Amino acid sequence: MAIDERVIVETVVGMGLAGNEEGLIPAFGLYLTNHYADFYNRISFGVLGALVRENPELTEDAIALLTEAAHVCAFHTFGGIMASVEWDALVQPMIESREDWVFGMMAVVNAFGWGRFRVAELSPGERLVVELRDSYESSGYLESYPRADGPRCFLANGGMAGLMNLVYQGDITRRPALTEELYREVFSHPRSFRSRERLCAAQGDSHCEFVVERMPQ
């Protein structure tokens, strides 16, 4: 594999990403933020709980809403990182194939402290399987709630679909403008990628696992 994850993780960690006087982190051509994982978790799981209490039939709608938020986040965050000068300096020199964009982005993500992601399977342009250990979503859920009756890593799950859509559907390798129009075009395409969390530590599994596949024709 061309991507040296250790070098990428050590370099990104060594960048000393920290908030400025406004609390923003200007890096990778983006404005990132650094806040408590529990802050996101409380909002995410609170939205899910509120909608389900209002009407249990809204469960799937609530999950779809949180997953869509993850799609948007991945589109702009991952897309912005892969179009940045930092990416060009650190990751681009290692890239030998389109698949290396997936491995490279996964290495960058592993420097952010969201958990330990590992690509278990990658079929070019068709399928991605990712294992995730120490997910802050599943860990945070279990700290505040009983064992879940279903997957709870909504951001990570939608993020994996976003990554595959960027690489294979939106062709981030050509550095397109990350516009709202492109987002709609990519994610509404009949052959866009969707992800499902097959395993989740929040429901008692040993780790979390996501399967990302193209929509059937």
Residue pairs with C-beta under 8 A, 6 or more apart in sequence:
1 100
1 103
2 94
2 95
2 96
2 97
2 100
2 103
3 91
3 94
3 95
3 100
3 103
3 104
3 107
4 94
5 103
5 106
5 107
5 110
7 90
8 90
8 91
8 94
8 104
8 107
8 108
8 111
9 107
9 110
9 111
11 90
11 111
12 90
12 108
12 111
12 112
13 111
15 27
15 86
17 25
17 27
17 32
17 34
18 25
18 34
19 25
19 33
19 34
20 26
23 33
24 31
24 32
24 33
25 31
25 32
25 33
25 34
26 32
27 86
28 80
28 81
28 84
28 86
28 87
29 80
29 81
29 83
29 84
29 85
29 86
30 76
30 77
30 80
30 81
30 84
32 77
37 136
37 137
37 140
38 140
38 143
40 155
41 136
41 137
41 140
41 141
41 144
42 144
44 66
44 137
44 154
44 155
45 140
45 141
45 144
45 145
45 152
47 62
47 65
47 66
48 59
48 62
48 63
48 66
51 58
51 59
51 61
51 62
52 58
52 59
52 62
63 154
66 154
66 155
66 158
67 154
67 157
67 158
67 161
68 158
69 154
69 155
69 158
70 154
70 155
70 156
70 157
70 158
70 159
70 161
70 162
71 158
71 161
71 162
71 165
71 187
72 183
73 155
73 158
73 159
73 162
74 158
74 159
74 160
74 161
74 162
74 163
74 165
74 166
75 162
75 165
75 166
75 170
75 178
75 183
75 186
75 187
76 178
78 105
78 159
78 162
78 163
78 166
79 166
79 170
79 172
79 178
80 178
81 87
81 105
81 108
82 101
82 104
82 105
82 166
82 172
83 172
83 175
83 178
87 104
87 108
91 104
91 107
91 108
94 100
94 104
95 101
95 104
98 124
98 167
98 168
98 173
99 122
99 124
101 167
101 172
101 173
102 119
102 122
102 128
102 163
102 164
102 167
103 119
103 122
105 163
105 167
106 117
106 118
106 119
106 130
106 163
109 117
110 116
110 117
113 136
114 135
114 136
114 156
115 132
115 133
115 134
115 135
115 136
115 156
115 208
116 132
116 133
116 134
117 130
117 131
117 132
118 130
118 131
118 132
118 133
119 128
119 129
119 130
120 129
120 130
120 131
120 209
121 127
121 128
121 129
122 128
122 129
124 168
125 168
125 214
126 213
126 214
127 211
127 212
127 213
127 214
128 160
128 163
128 164
128 193
128 210
128 211
128 212
128 213
129 209
129 210
129 211
129 212
130 160
130 209
130 210
130 212
131 207
131 208
131 209
132 153
132 156
132 207
132 208
132 209
132 210
133 201
133 207
133 208
135 153
135 156
135 201
135 208
137 152
137 153
137 154
137 155
137 156
137 202
138 152
138 153
138 200
138 201
138 202
138 208
139 201
141 148
141 152
141 202
142 201
142 202
147 202
147 203
147 204
148 200
148 202
148 203
149 203
150 200
150 203
151 157
151 196
151 197
151 199
151 200
151 202
151 203
151 208
152 200
152 202
152 203
153 197
153 200
153 202
153 208
153 210
156 197
156 208
156 210
157 195
157 196
157 197
157 210
158 195
160 195
160 210
160 212
161 192
161 193
161 194
161 195
161 212
163 212
164 193
164 195
164 212
165 186
165 187
165 192
165 193
166 172
166 186
167 173
168 193
169 186
169 189
169 191
169 192
169 193
170 176
170 182
170 185
170 186
176 182
186 192
190 215
190 217
191 214
191 215
191 217
192 214
192 215
193 212
193 213
193 214
193 215
194 212
194 213
194 215
195 210
195 211
195 212
195 213
196 210
196 211
197 208
197 209
197 210
198 209
198 210
198 211
199 205
199 206
199 207
199 208
199 209
200 208
200 209
201 207
201 208
